């Protein structure tokens, strides 16, 4: 279509790709709210569920860990599960972003603003 325009044709193609990428990134932002990951600690005694955006959505605690004498241990397990879930959420978001960059012909490991 724009073959005879030389570099302008390339620029038009780049603009189209940029617009497509922007739309895909906006769509992904919405999808990340619905993607869930679960982090664990204490060999599964505490599980935290986060959206891929890193928002804590749920916490599951095995009742066997409730002991008044071990309050700090329980708190540590809860924090560890939340941190694990948030780390997995970050990994999931980067994985999904990598798919977009790859679709656009960019290096998969290219870091884009998120």
Secondary structure as GFF3:
##gff-version 3
##sequence-region A 1 114
A	DSSP	three_ten_helix	3	5	.	.	.	ID=ss1
A	DSSP	alpha_helix	7	34	.	.	.	ID=ss2
A	DSSP	beta_strand	36	41	.	.	.	ID=ss3
A	DSSP	beta_strand	46	51	.	.	.	ID=ss4
A	DSSP	beta_strand	56	61	.	.	.	ID=ss5
A	DSSP	three_ten_helix	63	65	.	.	.	ID=ss6
A	DSSP	three_ten_helix	68	70	.	.	.	ID=ss7
A	DSSP	alpha_helix	71	103	.	.	.	ID=ss8
###
